[in-house]
Amino acid sequence: MRKLGFVWASCLMGSLLLSGCQKEATGQVAAVVNDEEVTLQEINAELGRAQIPEGVDKKLVQQGALQRIVERRLLAQAAREDGLDKTPEFLIRRRQLEDALLVQLLGEKLGRTTSVPEGSAVEAFMRQNPAVFGGRAILTVDRIQFAMPSDATKLRSLESSHSMDEVAATLQQMGIQFSRGAAQMDSAVLGQERLNRIHALPEGEPFVIPENGLVTVAVITGERPSPVQGDQGRPVAVQMMRNQSLSDAMRSRLTSEKAEAKIEYQPGFAPPAARQAGPSATASTKAATPTK
């Protein structure tokens, strides 16, 4: 009898332990999906910075966000059941997403230490960047656009092209498809440094802007003033100054990490000492290329 009593007691204790480990949708846990918790913090993150209109039931908005998370969690569980979380593709992409998220969080951390510029500094910044503020203009341009060639050194052929017609002829000779037509550019988007380099070109000389896999070649044919001044421009100036401070802080941190890091490359994979991805720096068509 004693032995049977011990077995019964053990079973009862095991049952109590199992029931104690079972997760419940209570407190900070909004739902449990196959024993995986969905917390209130996850719902808030799902909503992010979304502006909920006045009069809308916030509880309904939260419930909608929760359902999206639940459905996503169910599909993720199904993917794991199919073994997709063990594939090389998943492991590589997870690393990419983790790296990107950590870089974003580092930027947010450094951003919190960036001081808000003072009034006099903001005014000085606006004076130094008239293309964005008081001297802002909408530029009319004759524009050619084409996809960046796989061999970017081909762009050096544009060095001898000093008009849009010559650029078009050169591209045709190289067999590069392009589109050409009238367009508009905002001097504020171009930025002061780039606009200065454009204005320094001889009249009618094309400028080249390779960016985001697309090459733009253009020449200014007219402009319409569209100034941003006073109270309208100050918030923009403050944000630009803070962005620049954050960029400088990130660049400084990267330089420091590179100096301390031990990086070994397989032969043939080391970065070149000097990379020239386009026309030479002295080419007139290179004058508007953004610097990193």
C-alpha positions in Angstrom: 0.0 0.0 0.0 2.8 2.4 0.8 4.3 1.8 -2.7 1.0 2.5 -4.4 0.5 5.6 -2.2 3.9 6.9 -3.3 3.1 6.4 -7.0 -0.2 8.2 -6.6 1.4 11.1 -4.8 4.1 11.4 -7.5 1.5 11.5 -10.2 -0.4 14.1 -8.4 2.7 16.2 -7.9 3.6 15.9 -11.6 0.1 17.0 -12.6 0.4 20.1 -10.3 3.8 21.0 -11.8 2.5 20.7 -15.3 -0.6 22.8 -14.6 1.7 25.4 -12.9 3.9 25.7 -16.1 0.9 26.2 -18.4 0.8 29.7 -19.8 -2.3 31.9 -19.4 -3.6 35.0 -21.2 -3.5 37.3 -18.2 -1.8 40.4 -16.9 0.8 41.5 -19.5 0.0 38.5 -21.7 -2.7 39.3 -24.2 -2.9 35.9 -25.8 -1.2 32.5 -25.9 -0.7 30.9 -29.3 0.2 27.2 -28.9 2.0 28.0 -25.7 3.7 31.1 -27.2 2.9 34.3 -25.4 1.8 37.5 -27.1 2.4 40.4 -24.8 0.9 43.9 -24.5 4.4 45.3 -25.4 4.2 43.4 -28.7 0.8 44.9 -29.5 2.2 48.4 -28.8 5.2 47.7 -31.0 2.8 46.5 -33.8 0.9 49.7 -33.6 4.2 51.6 -33.6 3.7 55.4 -34.1 0.4 55.0 -35.8 -1.9 58.0 -35.1 -5.3 56.7 -34.0 -8.0 59.0 -35.2 -10.2 60.8 -32.6 -13.4 58.8 -31.8 -12.0 55.4 -32.8 -12.3 52.7 -30.2 -8.6 52.0 -29.1 -9.6 48.6 -27.8 -10.7 47.6 -31.3 -7.5 48.9 -32.8 -5.5 46.8 -30.2 -7.6 43.8 -31.0 -6.9 44.2 -34.7 -3.2 44.5 -34.0 -3.3 41.4 -31.8 -5.1 39.4 -34.6 -2.3 40.3 -37.0 0.3 39.1 -34.6 -1.6 35.9 -33.9 -2.0 35.1 -37.6 1.7 35.9 -38.2 2.7 33.7 -35.2 0.6 30.8 -36.5 2.2 31.0 -39.9 5.7 31.2 -38.3 4.9 28.1 -36.3 3.8 26.3 -39.4 7.1 27.3 -41.1 9.0 25.8 -38.2 7.0 22.6 -38.4 8.1 22.4 -42.1 11.8 22.9 -40.9 12.3 26.2 -42.7 14.0 27.7 -39.6 16.9 25.2 -40.2 17.6 26.2 -43.8 20.7 28.2 -44.7 18.5 30.9 -46.3 16.7 31.5 -43.1 19.8 31.7 -41.0 21.4 34.2 -43.4 18.3 36.4 -43.6 17.8 36.2 -39.8 21.4 37.5 -39.4 20.8 40.3 -41.8 17.6 41.4 -40.0 19.3 41.2 -36.6 22.3 43.3 -37.8 19.9 45.9 -39.3 17.8 46.0 -36.2 20.9 46.4 -33.9 22.3 49.2 -36.1 18.9 50.9 -35.9 18.8 50.6 -32.1 22.4 51.9 -31.9 21.4 54.9 -34.0 18.4 55.6 -31.7 20.7 55.3 -28.7 23.2 57.8 -30.1 20.3 60.0 -31.3 19.1 60.4 -27.7 22.4 61.9 -26.8 22.3 64.4 -29.6 21.6 67.9 -28.3 19.0 70.2 -29.8 20.7 73.0 -31.8 20.3 76.5 -30.4 18.6 79.3 -32.2 21.7 81.1 -33.4 23.2 77.9 -34.7 19.9 77.1 -36.6 19.9 80.5 -38.2 23.5 80.1 -39.2 22.8 76.7 -40.7 19.9 78.1 -42.8 22.1 80.9 -44.1 24.8 78.4 -45.1 22.3 76.2 -47.0 20.2 78.7 -49.1 19.4 75.9 -51.6 17.3 74.3 -48.9 15.8 77.4 -47.3 15.8 81.0 -48.5 17.2 80.3 -51.9 15.3 77.1 -52.6 14.2 76.7 -56.2 12.4 74.1 -58.4 14.7 73.4 -61.3 13.5 72.4 -64.7 16.0 70.0 -66.3 16.6 68.1 -69.5 17.1 64.6 -68.0 18.4 61.3 -69.1 18.1 58.3 -66.8 19.3 54.7 -67.1 20.2 51.7 -64.8 23.7 51.7 -63.3 25.8 49.3 -65.5 27.2 46.2 -63.9 30.6 47.6 -64.8 30.4 51.1 -63.4 33.7 52.1 -65.1 31.7 52.3 -68.3 30.5 55.7 -67.1 34.0 57.1 -67.8 32.9 57.3 -71.4 30.7 60.2 -70.5 33.7 62.3 -69.6 34.0 63.5 -73.2 30.3 64.3 -73.5 29.7 68.0 -73.0 26.0 68.2 -74.0 22.9 66.1 -73.5 22.9 65.1 -77.2 26.5 63.9 -76.9 25.5 61.9 -73.7 22.6 60.3 -75.6 24.9 59.4 -78.5 27.5 57.9 -76.2 24.9 55.8 -74.4 23.5 54.5 -77.7 27.0 53.6 -78.8 27.5 51.6 -75.6 24.1 49.9 -76.1 22.7 51.3 -72.9 18.9 51.8 -72.9 17.8 55.1 -71.4 14.9 57.5 -71.1 15.0 61.2 -71.8 12.6 64.1 -71.2 11.9 67.3 -69.3 11.7 66.9 -65.5 11.9 68.9 -62.3 14.3 68.8 -59.4 14.0 70.4 -56.0 17.2 72.2 -55.0 16.5 71.3 -51.3 16.7 67.6 -52.3 19.9 68.1 -54.3 21.5 69.9 -51.3 23.7 72.9 -51.1 27.1 71.2 -51.8 25.8 69.3 -54.8 24.0 72.4 -56.2 27.2 74.5 -55.8 29.0 71.9 -57.9 26.3 72.0 -60.6 26.4 75.8 -60.8 30.2 75.7 -61.1 29.8 73.8 -64.4 30.0 75.7 -67.8 26.6 76.6 -69.1 25.0 73.6 -70.8 27.4 71.1 -69.3 25.6 68.0 -68.0 26.0 66.8 -64.5 25.8 63.1 -63.4 24.1 61.8 -60.2 24.5 58.0 -59.7 22.3 57.0 -56.8 20.4 53.9 -55.7 21.2 51.9 -58.8 20.0 54.7 -61.1 22.1 57.1 -63.1 20.7 60.6 -63.8 22.4 62.9 -66.3 20.8 66.3 -66.6 21.3 70.0 -67.5 19.3 72.9 -65.9 17.0 74.7 -68.4 15.2 76.9 -65.9 14.2 77.5 -62.3 11.4 78.8 -60.2 12.0 80.3 -56.7 10.3 78.4 -53.9 11.9 79.7 -50.7 11.4 78.2 -47.2 11.9 80.9 -44.6 11.5 81.8 -41.0 9.4 79.6 -38.7 8.6 77.3 -41.6 12.2 76.4 -42.2 13.5 76.1 -38.6 12.1 72.7 -37.8 13.5 71.4 -41.0 16.9 72.9 -40.2 16.9 71.4 -36.7 16.1 68.0 -38.0 18.8 68.2 -40.7 21.4 69.3 -38.1 20.4 66.5 -35.8 20.6 64.0 -38.6 24.1 65.2 -39.5 25.2 64.9 -35.9 23.9 61.4 -35.7 25.6 60.5 -39.0 28.9 61.9 -37.6 28.4 59.9 -34.4 27.8 56.7 -36.3 30.7 57.3 -38.6 33.0 58.0 -35.6 31.8 54.8 -33.8 32.4 52.8 -37.0 35.9 54.2 -37.3 36.6 53.3 -33.7 35.3 49.7 -34.2 37.3 49.2 -37.4 40.5 50.3 -35.6 40.0 47.7 -32.9 38.6 44.9 -35.0 40.5 41.9 -36.3 39.2 41.3 -39.8 40.6 38.5 -42.0 39.7 38.2 -45.7 40.0 35.3 -48.0 42.3 36.2 -50.9 40.4 38.1 -53.6 37.7 39.3 -51.1 39.6 42.2 -49.4 38.3 45.7 -50.4 40.5 47.6 -52.8 42.6 50.4 -51.4 40.9 52.9 -53.7 37.6 52.3 -55.5 36.7 54.3 -58.5 33.0 53.5 -59.4 32.5 56.1 -62.0 34.1 58.9 -64.0 37.3 60.4 -62.6 36.9 63.2 -60.1 38.2 65.7 -62.5 35.5 65.0 -65.1 33.1 67.9 -65.6 30.1 65.4 -65.7 31.3 64.1 -62.3 30.9 67.5 -60.6 27.4 66.8 -59.1 28.1 63.2 -57.9 27.2 63.0 -54.2 30.1 62.3 -51.9 29.9 59.7 -49.1 
